Amino acid sequence: MRALEEAWLVLCTVFPEVPPRVECRLTDDGLRLLPVVEVMRKFCLWLKSRGGSE
């Protein structure tokens, strides 16, 4: 998560509560990755549907 923050893809806000609460959101640059993530998700589902490790 820290690497994503350092790359300005995710912004996280830490709230001074007990227990600690952290809320994270995608930046505009992070949102641009959603199409890539969707392609990866579809590929993983396809790979899983093949069954086994060939």
Residue pairs with C-beta under 8 A, 6 or more apart in sequence:
1 10
1 12
1 24
4 10
4 30
5 11
5 12
7 29
8 27
8 29
8 30
9 26
9 27
9 29
9 30
9 33
10 24
10 25
10 26
10 27
10 30
11 24
11 25
11 26
11 27
12 22
12 23
12 24
13 22
13 23
13 24
14 20
14 21
14 22
15 21
15 22
15 23
26 33
26 34
